[in-house]
Structure formats: structure tokens, C-alpha cells
Amino acid sequence: MAVPNEHLADEIARLQRRVSELTAALAAANEELQRERADRARTEEALRVRERFRAIVDDLPVMVTLMTPDGEFAEGNRHMLEYFGASLDELKRRPTTQSFHPDDRPSVDARWKASVR
């Protein structure tokens, strides 16, 4: 008669281990979901800030351009895009030096490089 009780005790122990494993897995998944939720909230806030900034910059009555350290177009407001008659993607694909008179290109390039050191 001891064998059935021993089998039952082994089964209970196995089930308890399985419940512990599943509980740990659920806790880890929950932690990951919480991290993802926090990351998403930070990303959404950053997008809201960027959209507010974009709206302000687009409403300025002047050209605003953000350049990379290499002198390439990164961002620009609508006045800048209208001035160049191109989309931002088009401007990103062309060398910035094309925006200047050929006689001015060497000095503009030198000044740019000196300004981002």
C-alpha cells in the first residue's frame, strides 16, 4: 500500500516543480512586458515632443536646417524645402556642396569642417 502513496507524493512533487517553473516563466515574461511598455511610453513621448518641435520649426518664417557632422542634410523645415524645391529625401541624396556656387564650395567646406571639430 505504500507504493501508491509514494507514487502520489512523486506526482505532487513533480507538479509543484512544474508550477514553480511556469510561475518563474510568467514572472520573467511579465517583467519583459513591463520593460517593453516603459520603452513604448518613452518612444511615444519622444515622438510627441518631436511633433511639437516640428510644428514650431515649420511655422518659423525662416529656413531652418539641421545638418549632420559630415555636412549632409538631416532635417529641414518647410521653408527650407520650398527654397531648395526638393523633398528632404532628395536633399539627403545630393551633396550639400551642390547648394553653393562652385566658387564658394572650397571655403564653405573648410568653414563647415572647422565648425564641427
C-alpha positions in Angstrom: 0.0 0.0 0.0 3.0 2.3 0.4 3.7 2.3 -3.3 0.5 4.2 -4.4 1.2 6.9 -1.7 4.8 7.1 -2.8 3.7 7.5 -6.5 1.2 10.2 -5.4 3.9 12.1 -3.5 6.2 11.9 -6.5 3.5 13.2 -8.8 2.7 16.1 -6.4 6.4 17.0 -6.2 6.6 16.9 -10.0 3.6 19.1 -10.3 4.9 21.6 -7.7 8.2 21.8 -9.6 6.3 22.4 -12.9 4.1 25.1 -11.2 7.3 26.8 -9.9 8.9 26.7 -13.4 5.7 28.1 -15.0 5.4 30.8 -12.3 9.0 31.9 -12.9 8.5 31.9 -16.7 5.4 34.1 -16.2 7.2 36.4 -13.9 10.0 36.8 -16.4 7.5 37.4 -19.3 5.7 40.0 -17.1 9.0 41.8 -16.4 9.8 41.9 -20.1 6.3 43.2 -20.9 6.7 45.9 -18.3 10.1 46.9 -19.9 8.5 47.0 -23.3 5.6 49.0 -22.1 8.0 51.6 -20.5 10.1 51.7 -23.7 7.0 52.2 -25.7 5.8 55.0 -23.4 9.2 56.7 -23.7 9.2 56.4 -27.5 5.6 57.8 -27.8 6.6 60.8 -25.6 9.7 61.4 -27.7 7.5 61.3 -30.8 5.1 63.8 -29.3 8.0 66.1 -28.4 9.4 65.8 -31.9 6.0 66.5 -33.5 5.6 69.6 -31.3 9.1 70.7 -32.2 8.4 70.1 -35.9 5.2 72.2 -35.8 7.1 75.1 -34.1 10.0 74.9 -36.6 7.8 74.6 -39.6 5.9 77.7 -38.5 9.0 79.9 -38.2 9.2 82.4 -41.1 12.8 81.5 -41.8 14.7 78.5 -43.2 15.8 76.0 -40.6 18.2 73.2 -41.5 19.8 70.5 -39.3 22.9 69.1 -40.8 25.0 66.0 -39.9 28.6 66.5 -38.9 29.5 65.3 -42.4 27.6 68.3 -43.8 24.6 66.4 -45.1 21.0 67.4 -44.7 19.3 65.7 -41.8 16.2 67.8 -41.3 14.7 70.9 -42.6 11.5 73.0 -42.2 9.1 73.6 -45.0 10.6 77.0 -45.9 14.0 75.3 -46.5 12.4 72.6 -48.6 10.4 75.2 -50.6 13.6 77.2 -51.1 15.5 74.3 -52.5 12.5 73.0 -54.3 13.1 69.4 -53.2 12.0 66.9 -50.6 14.2 66.1 -47.6 14.9 62.7 -49.1 16.1 64.3 -52.3 18.3 66.7 -50.4 19.8 63.9 -48.3 20.8 62.1 -51.5 22.7 65.0 -53.0 26.0 66.5 -51.8 25.4 69.6 -49.8 28.1 71.4 -51.8 25.7 71.5 -54.8 23.7 74.0 -52.8 26.6 76.6 -53.1 28.1 78.4 -56.0 31.1 76.4 -57.3 33.5 79.3 -56.5 32.3 79.2 -52.8 32.4 75.5 -52.3 36.0 75.2 -51.0 35.6 77.9 -48.4 32.2 76.7 -47.3 33.5 73.2 -47.0 36.5 74.4 -45.0 34.4 76.5 -42.7 31.9 73.7 -42.2 34.7 71.2 -41.2 36.1 73.8 -38.8 32.7 74.4 -37.2 32.1 70.7 -36.3 35.5 69.9 -34.8 
